[in-house]
Amino acid sequence: PNWIGYEAYKLFKKIYDDLSPSANKYFESVYEE
């Protein structure tokens, strides 16, 4: 059913949103060197 894919999408988006700020900081610190 569609709700399984929707729940998986929400979970993935939550993880992605949680990781992207730290990933952005990481890449910024790498490229500033």
mmCIF entry with sequence, helices, sheets and N, C-alpha, C, O atoms, coordinates in Angstrom:
data_MODEL
# 
_entry.id   MODEL 
# 
_entity.id                         1 
_entity.type                       polymer 
_entity.pdbx_number_of_molecules   1 
# 
_entity_poly.entity_id                      1 
_entity_poly.type                           'polypeptide(L)' 
_entity_poly.nstd_linkage                   no 
_entity_poly.nstd_monomer                   no 
_entity_poly.pdbx_seq_one_letter_code       PNWIGYEAYKLFKKIYDDLSPSANKYFESVYEE 
_entity_poly.pdbx_seq_one_letter_code_can   PNWIGYEAYKLFKKIYDDLSPSANKYFESVYEE 
_entity_poly.pdbx_strand_id                 A 
# 
loop_
_entity_poly_seq.entity_id 
_entity_poly_seq.num 
_entity_poly_seq.mon_id 
_entity_poly_seq.hetero 
1 1  PRO n 
1 2  ASN n 
1 3  TRP n 
1 4  ILE n 
1 5  GLY n 
1 6  TYR n 
1 7  GLU n 
1 8  ALA n 
1 9  TYR n 
1 10 LYS n 
1 11 LEU n 
1 12 PHE n 
1 13 LYS n 
1 14 LYS n 
1 15 ILE n 
1 16 TYR n 
1 17 ASP n 
1 18 ASP n 
1 19 LEU n 
1 20 SER n 
1 21 PRO n 
1 22 SER n 
1 23 ALA n 
1 24 ASN n 
1 25 LYS n 
1 26 TYR n 
1 27 PHE n 
1 28 GLU n 
1 29 SER n 
1 30 VAL n 
1 31 TYR n 
1 32 GLU n 
1 33 GLU n 
# 
_struct_asym.id          A 
_struct_asym.entity_id   1 
# 
_struct_conf.conf_type_id            HELX_P 
_struct_conf.id                      HELX_P1 
_struct_conf.pdbx_PDB_helix_id       AA1 
_struct_conf.beg_label_comp_id       ASN 
_struct_conf.beg_label_asym_id       A 
_struct_conf.beg_label_seq_id        2 
_struct_conf.pdbx_beg_PDB_ins_code   ? 
_struct_conf.end_label_comp_id       GLU 
_struct_conf.end_label_asym_id       A 
_struct_conf.end_label_seq_id        32 
_struct_conf.pdbx_end_PDB_ins_code   ? 
_struct_conf.beg_auth_comp_id        ASN 
_struct_conf.beg_auth_asym_id        A 
_struct_conf.beg_auth_seq_id         2 
_struct_conf.end_auth_comp_id        GLU 
_struct_conf.end_auth_asym_id        A 
_struct_conf.end_auth_seq_id         32 
_struct_conf.pdbx_PDB_helix_class    1 
_struct_conf.details                 ? 
_struct_conf.pdbx_PDB_helix_length   31 
# 
_struct_conf_type.id          HELX_P 
_struct_conf_type.criteria    ? 
_struct_conf_type.reference   ? 
# 
loop_
_atom_site.group_PDB 
_atom_site.id 
_atom_site.type_symbol 
_atom_site.label_atom_id 
_atom_site.label_alt_id 
_atom_site.label_comp_id 
_atom_site.label_asym_id 
_atom_site.label_entity_id 
_atom_site.label_seq_id 
_atom_site.pdbx_PDB_ins_code 
_atom_site.Cartn_x 
_atom_site.Cartn_y 
_atom_site.Cartn_z 
_atom_site.occupancy 
_atom_site.B_iso_or_equiv 
_atom_site.pdbx_formal_charge 
_atom_site.auth_seq_id 
_atom_site.auth_comp_id 
_atom_site.auth_asym_id 
_atom_site.auth_atom_id 
_atom_site.pdbx_PDB_model_num 
ATOM 1   N N  . PRO A 1 1  ? 0.827  -1.218 0.000  1.00 0.00 ? 1  PRO A N  1 
ATOM 2   C CA . PRO A 1 1  ? 0.000  0.000  0.000  1.00 0.00 ? 1  PRO A CA 1 
ATOM 3   C C  . PRO A 1 1  ? 0.863  1.272  0.000  1.00 0.00 ? 1  PRO A C  1 
ATOM 4   O O  . PRO A 1 1  ? 2.033  1.242  0.381  1.00 0.00 ? 1  PRO A O  1 
ATOM 5   N N  . ASN A 1 2  ? 0.275  2.360  -0.424 1.00 0.00 ? 2  ASN A N  1 
ATOM 6   C CA . ASN A 1 2  ? 1.026  3.610  -0.556 1.00 0.00 ? 2  ASN A CA 1 
ATOM 7   C C  . ASN A 1 2  ? 1.556  4.114  0.772  1.00 0.00 ? 2  ASN A C  1 
ATOM 8   O O  . ASN A 1 2  ? 2.615  4.741  0.816  1.00 0.00 ? 2  ASN A O  1 
ATOM 9   N N  . TRP A 1 3  ? 0.831  3.848  1.868  1.00 0.00 ? 3  TRP A N  1 
ATOM 10  C CA . TRP A 1 3  ? 1.251  4.436  3.150  1.00 0.00 ? 3  TRP A CA 1 
ATOM 11  C C  . TRP A 1 3  ? 2.593  3.888  3.608  1.00 0.00 ? 3  TRP A C  1 
ATOM 12  O O  . TRP A 1 3  ? 3.318  4.564  4.338  1.00 0.00 ? 3  TRP A O  1 
ATOM 13  N N  . ILE A 1 4  ? 2.939  2.664  3.188  1.00 0.00 ? 4  ILE A N  1 
ATOM 14  C CA . ILE A 1 4  ? 4.261  2.129  3.543  1.00 0.00 ? 4  ILE A CA 1 
ATOM 15  C C  . ILE A 1 4  ? 5.351  2.972  2.887  1.00 0.00 ? 4  ILE A C  1 
ATOM 16  O O  . ILE A 1 4  ? 6.314  3.365  3.546  1.00 0.00 ? 4  ILE A O  1 
ATOM 17  N N  . GLY A 1 5  ? 5.205  3.245  1.621  1.00 0.00 ? 5  GLY A N  1 
ATOM 18  C CA . GLY A 1 5  ? 6.173  4.086  0.925  1.00 0.00 ? 5  GLY A CA 1 
ATOM 19  C C  . GLY A 1 5  ? 6.205  5.488  1.505  1.00 0.00 ? 5  GLY A C  1 
ATOM 20  O O  . GLY A 1 5  ? 7.266  6.106  1.595  1.00 0.00 ? 5  GLY A O  1 
ATOM 21  N N  . TYR A 1 6  ? 5.041  5.990  1.899  1.00 0.00 ? 6  TYR A N  1 
ATOM 22  C CA . TYR A 1 6  ? 4.980  7.338  2.467  1.00 0.00 ? 6  TYR A CA 1 
ATOM 23  C C  . TYR A 1 6  ? 5.692  7.393  3.804  1.00 0.00 ? 6  TYR A C  1 
ATOM 24  O O  . TYR A 1 6  ? 6.434  8.338  4.073  1.00 0.00 ? 6  TYR A O  1 
ATOM 25  N N  . GLU A 1 7  ? 5.475  6.388  4.650  1.00 0.00 ? 7  GLU A N  1 
ATOM 26  C CA . GLU A 1 7  ? 6.170  6.342  5.944  1.00 0.00 ? 7  GLU A CA 1 
ATOM 27  C C  . GLU A 1 7  ? 7.672  6.215  5.735  1.00 0.00 ? 7  GLU A C  1 
ATOM 28  O O  . GLU A 1 7  ? 8.449  6.868  6.432  1.00 0.00 ? 7  GLU A O  1 
ATOM 29  N N  . ALA A 1 8  ? 8.087  5.387  4.790  1.00 0.00 ? 8  ALA A N  1 
ATOM 30  C CA . ALA A 1 8  ? 9.514  5.236  4.502  1.00 0.00 ? 8  ALA A CA 1 
ATOM 31  C C  . ALA A 1 8  ? 10.090 6.558  4.010  1.00 0.00 ? 8  ALA A C  1 
ATOM 32  O O  . ALA A 1 8  ? 11.201 6.931  4.384  1.00 0.00 ? 8  ALA A O  1 
ATOM 33  N N  . TYR A 1 9  ? 9.329  7.272  3.166  1.00 0.00 ? 9  TYR A N  1 
ATOM 34  C CA . TYR A 1 9  ? 9.771  8.570  2.659  1.00 0.00 ? 9  TYR A CA 1 
ATOM 35  C C  . TYR A 1 9  ? 9.919  9.572  3.801  1.00 0.00 ? 9  TYR A C  1 
ATOM 36  O O  . TYR A 1 9  ? 10.904 10.309 3.865  1.00 0.00 ? 9  TYR A O  1 
ATOM 37  N N  . LYS A 1 10 ? 8.934  9.597  4.705  1.00 0.00 ? 10 LYS A N  1 
ATOM 38  C CA . LYS A 1 10 ? 9.026  10.533 5.833  1.00 0.00 ? 10 LYS A CA 1 
ATOM 39  C C  . LYS A 1 10 ? 10.236 10.213 6.704  1.00 0.00 ? 10 LYS A C  1 
ATOM 40  O O  . LYS A 1 10 ? 10.945 11.120 7.141  1.00 0.00 ? 10 LYS A O  1 
ATOM 41  N N  . LEU A 1 11 ? 10.477 8.922  6.957  1.00 0.00 ? 11 LEU A N  1 
ATOM 42  C CA . LEU A 1 11 ? 11.610 8.525  7.780  1.00 0.00 ? 11 LEU A CA 1 
ATOM 43  C C  . LEU A 1 11 ? 12.916 8.926  7.103  1.00 0.00 ? 11 LEU A C  1 
ATOM 44  O O  . LEU A 1 11 ? 13.811 9.476  7.744  1.00 0.00 ? 11 LEU A O  1 
ATOM 45  N N  . PHE A 1 12 ? 13.021 8.647  5.807  1.00 0.00 ? 12 PHE A N  1 
ATOM 46  C CA . PHE A 1 12 ? 14.226 9.019  5.067  1.00 0.00 ? 12 PHE A CA 1 
ATOM 47  C C  . PHE A 1 12 ? 14.431 10.522 5.090  1.00 0.00 ? 12 PHE A C  1 
ATOM 48  O O  . PHE A 1 12 ? 15.553 10.996 5.271  1.00 0.00 ? 12 PHE A O  1 
ATOM 49  N N  . LYS A 1 13 ? 13.339 11.284 4.905  1.00 0.00 ? 13 LYS A N  1 
ATOM 50  C CA . LYS A 1 13 ? 13.459 12.736 4.882  1.00 0.00 ? 13 LYS A CA 1 
ATOM 51  C C  . LYS A 1 13 ? 13.894 13.256 6.258  1.00 0.00 ? 13 LYS A C  1 
ATOM 52  O O  . LYS A 1 13 ? 14.691 14.190 6.346  1.00 0.00 ? 13 LYS A O  1 
ATOM 53  N N  . LYS A 1 14 ? 13.371 12.651 7.331  1.00 0.00 ? 14 LYS A N  1 
ATOM 54  C CA . LYS A 1 14 ? 13.778 13.064 8.673  1.00 0.00 ? 14 LYS A CA 1 
ATOM 55  C C  . LYS A 1 14 ? 15.271 12.820 8.871  1.00 0.00 ? 14 LYS A C  1 
ATOM 56  O O  . LYS A 1 14 ? 15.986 13.691 9.367  1.00 0.00 ? 14 LYS A O  1 
ATOM 57  N N  . ILE A 1 15 ? 15.735 11.645 8.486  1.00 0.00 ? 15 ILE A N  1 
ATOM 58  C CA . ILE A 1 15 ? 17.156 11.332 8.626  1.00 0.00 ? 15 ILE A CA 1 
ATOM 59  C C  . ILE A 1 15 ? 17.983 12.294 7.781  1.00 0.00 ? 15 ILE A C  1 
ATOM 60  O O  . ILE A 1 15 ? 18.994 12.822 8.242  1.00 0.00 ? 15 ILE A O  1 
ATOM 61  N N  . TYR A 1 16 ? 17.548 12.519 6.540  1.00 0.00 ? 16 TYR A N  1 
ATOM 62  C CA . TYR A 1 16 ? 18.276 13.421 5.648  1.00 0.00 ? 16 TYR A CA 1 
ATOM 63  C C  . TYR A 1 16 ? 18.333 14.829 6.226  1.00 0.00 ? 16 TYR A C  1 
ATOM 64  O O  . TYR A 1 16 ? 19.385 15.468 6.218  1.00 0.00 ? 16 TYR A O  1 
ATOM 65  N N  . ASP A 1 17 ? 17.199 15.309 6.726  1.00 0.00 ? 17 ASP A N  1 
ATOM 66  C CA . ASP A 1 17 ? 17.167 16.656 7.315  1.00 0.00 ? 17 ASP A CA 1 
ATOM 67  C C  . ASP A 1 17 ? 18.066 16.734 8.548  1.00 0.00 ? 17 ASP A C  1 
ATOM 68  O O  . ASP A 1 17 ? 18.699 17.761 8.794  1.00 0.00 ? 17 ASP A O  1 
ATOM 69  N N  . ASP A 1 18 ? 18.121 15.648 9.323  1.00 0.00 ? 18 ASP A N  1 
ATOM 70  C CA . ASP A 1 18 ? 18.985 15.634 10.512 1.00 0.00 ? 18 ASP A CA 1 
ATOM 71  C C  . ASP A 1 18 ? 20.453 15.633 10.120 1.00 0.00 ? 18 ASP A C  1 
ATOM 72  O O  . ASP A 1 18 ? 21.280 16.236 10.805 1.00 0.00 ? 18 ASP A O  1 
ATOM 73  N N  . LEU A 1 19 ? 20.785 14.955 9.016  1.00 0.00 ? 19 LEU A N  1 
ATOM 74  C CA . LEU A 1 19 ? 22.182 14.822 8.640  1.00 0.00 ? 19 LEU A CA 1 
ATOM 75  C C  . LEU A 1 19 ? 22.687 16.006 7.830  1.00 0.00 ? 19 LEU A C  1 
ATOM 76  O O  . LEU A 1 19 ? 23.869 16.341 7.910  1.00 0.00 ? 19 LEU A O  1 
ATOM 77  N N  . SER A 1 20 ? 21.826 16.643 7.056  1.00 0.00 ? 20 SER A N  1 
ATOM 78  C CA . SER A 1 20 ? 22.327 17.638 6.115  1.00 0.00 ? 20 SER A CA 1 
ATOM 79  C C  . SER A 1 20 ? 23.017 18.832 6.772  1.00 0.00 ? 20 SER A C  1 
ATOM 80  O O  . SER A 1 20 ? 24.004 19.309 6.213  1.00 0.00 ? 20 SER A O  1 
ATOM 81  N N  . PRO A 1 21 ? 22.563 19.356 7.937  1.00 0.00 ? 21 PRO A N  1 
ATOM 82  C CA . PRO A 1 21 ? 23.318 20.465 8.533  1.00 0.00 ? 21 PRO A CA 1 
ATOM 83  C C  . PRO A 1 21 ? 24.750 20.075 8.878  1.00 0.00 ? 21 PRO A C  1 
ATOM 84  O O  . PRO A 1 21 ? 25.680 20.831 8.596  1.00 0.00 ? 21 PRO A O  1 
ATOM 85  N N  . SER A 1 22 ? 24.941 18.898 9.488  1.00 0.00 ? 22 SER A N  1 
ATOM 86  C CA . SER A 1 22 ? 26.293 18.481 9.842  1.00 0.00 ? 22 SER A CA 1 
ATOM 87  C C  . SER A 1 22 ? 27.101 18.152 8.599  1.00 0.00 ? 22 SER A C  1 
ATOM 88  O O  . SER A 1 22 ? 28.306 18.402 8.563  1.00 0.00 ? 22 SER A O  1 
ATOM 89  N N  . ALA A 1 23 ? 26.460 17.598 7.580  1.00 0.00 ? 23 ALA A N  1 
ATOM 90  C CA . ALA A 1 23 ? 27.164 17.325 6.325  1.00 0.00 ? 23 ALA A CA 1 
ATOM 91  C C  . ALA A 1 23 ? 27.603 18.633 5.679  1.00 0.00 ? 23 ALA A C  1 
ATOM 92  O O  . ALA A 1 23 ? 28.714 18.725 5.158  1.00 0.00 ? 23 ALA A O  1 
ATOM 93  N N  . ASN A 1 24 ? 26.740 19.641 5.710  1.00 0.00 ? 24 ASN A N  1 
ATOM 94  C CA . ASN A 1 24 ? 27.102 20.934 5.139  1.00 0.00 ? 24 ASN A CA 1 
ATOM 95  C C  . ASN A 1 24 ? 28.279 21.545 5.886  1.00 0.00 ? 24 ASN A C  1 
ATOM 96  O O  . ASN A 1 24 ? 29.193 22.092 5.268  1.00 0.00 ? 24 ASN A O  1 
ATOM 97  N N  . LYS A 1 25 ? 28.261 21.457 7.209  1.00 0.00 ? 25 LYS A N  1 
ATOM 98  C CA . LYS A 1 25 ? 29.372 21.989 8.004  1.00 0.00 ? 25 LYS A CA 1 
ATOM 99  C C  . LYS A 1 25 ? 30.655 21.234 7.690  1.00 0.00 ? 25 LYS A C  1 
ATOM 100 O O  . LYS A 1 25 ? 31.730 21.826 7.588  1.00 0.00 ? 25 LYS A O  1 
ATOM 101 N N  . TYR A 1 26 ? 30.528 19.920 7.539  1.00 0.00 ? 26 TYR A N  1 
ATOM 102 C CA . TYR A 1 26 ? 31.707 19.109 7.230  1.00 0.00 ? 26 TYR A CA 1 
ATOM 103 C C  . TYR A 1 26 ? 32.318 19.535 5.906  1.00 0.00 ? 26 TYR A C  1 
ATOM 104 O O  . TYR A 1 26 ? 33.527 19.748 5.812  1.00 0.00 ? 26 TYR A O  1 
ATOM 105 N N  . PHE A 1 27 ? 31.472 19.661 4.873  1.00 0.00 ? 27 PHE A N  1 
ATOM 106 C CA . PHE A 1 27 ? 31.996 20.028 3.557  1.00 0.00 ? 27 PHE A CA 1 
ATOM 107 C C  . PHE A 1 27 ? 32.547 21.446 3.559  1.00 0.00 ? 27 PHE A C  1 
ATOM 108 O O  . PHE A 1 27 ? 33.543 21.730 2.894  1.00 0.00 ? 27 PHE A O  1 
ATOM 109 N N  . GLU A 1 28 ? 31.897 22.341 4.308  1.00 0.00 ? 28 GLU A N  1 
ATOM 110 C CA . GLU A 1 28 ? 32.419 23.702 4.394  1.00 0.00 ? 28 GLU A CA 1 
ATOM 111 C C  . GLU A 1 28 ? 33.809 23.697 5.018  1.00 0.00 ? 28 GLU A C  1 
ATOM 112 O O  . GLU A 1 28 ? 34.711 24.383 4.539  1.00 0.00 ? 28 GLU A O  1 
ATOM 113 N N  . SER A 1 29 ? 33.981 22.922 6.089  1.00 0.00 ? 29 SER A N  1 
ATOM 114 C CA . SER A 1 29 ? 35.278 22.894 6.764  1.00 0.00 ? 29 SER A CA 1 
ATOM 115 C C  . SER A 1 29 ? 36.332 22.261 5.863  1.00 0.00 ? 29 SER A C  1 
ATOM 116 O O  . SER A 1 29 ? 37.495 22.664 5.893  1.00 0.00 ? 29 SER A O  1 
ATOM 117 N N  . VAL A 1 30 ? 35.940 21.285 5.070  1.00 0.00 ? 30 VAL A N  1 
ATOM 118 C CA . VAL A 1 30 ? 36.895 20.652 4.148  1.00 0.00 ? 30 VAL A CA 1 
ATOM 119 C C  . VAL A 1 30 ? 37.326 21.642 3.067  1.00 0.00 ? 30 VAL A C  1 
ATOM 120 O O  . VAL A 1 30 ? 38.513 21.768 2.764  1.00 0.00 ? 30 VAL A O  1 
ATOM 121 N N  . TYR A 1 31 ? 36.341 22.345 2.487  1.00 0.00 ? 31 TYR A N  1 
ATOM 122 C CA . TYR A 1 31 ? 36.661 23.210 1.354  1.00 0.00 ? 31 TYR A CA 1 
ATOM 123 C C  . TYR A 1 31 ? 37.316 24.523 1.778  1.00 0.00 ? 31 TYR A C  1 
ATOM 124 O O  . TYR A 1 31 ? 37.923 25.210 0.957  1.00 0.00 ? 31 TYR A O  1 
ATOM 125 N N  . GLU A 1 32 ? 37.194 24.871 3.058  1.00 0.00 ? 32 GLU A N  1 
ATOM 126 C CA . GLU A 1 32 ? 37.859 26.092 3.514  1.00 0.00 ? 32 GLU A CA 1 
ATOM 127 C C  . GLU A 1 32 ? 39.359 25.902 3.669  1.00 0.00 ? 32 GLU A C  1 
ATOM 128 O O  . GLU A 1 32 ? 40.116 26.873 3.655  1.00 0.00 ? 32 GLU A O  1 
ATOM 129 N N  . GLU A 1 33 ? 39.790 24.658 3.816  1.00 0.00 ? 33 GLU A N  1 
ATOM 130 C CA . GLU A 1 33 ? 41.226 24.383 4.004  1.00 0.00 ? 33 GLU A CA 1 
ATOM 131 C C  . GLU A 1 33 ? 42.032 24.821 2.787  1.00 0.00 ? 33 GLU A C  1 
ATOM 132 O O  . GLU A 1 33 ? 43.254 24.668 2.767  1.00 0.00 ? 33 GLU A O  1 
# 
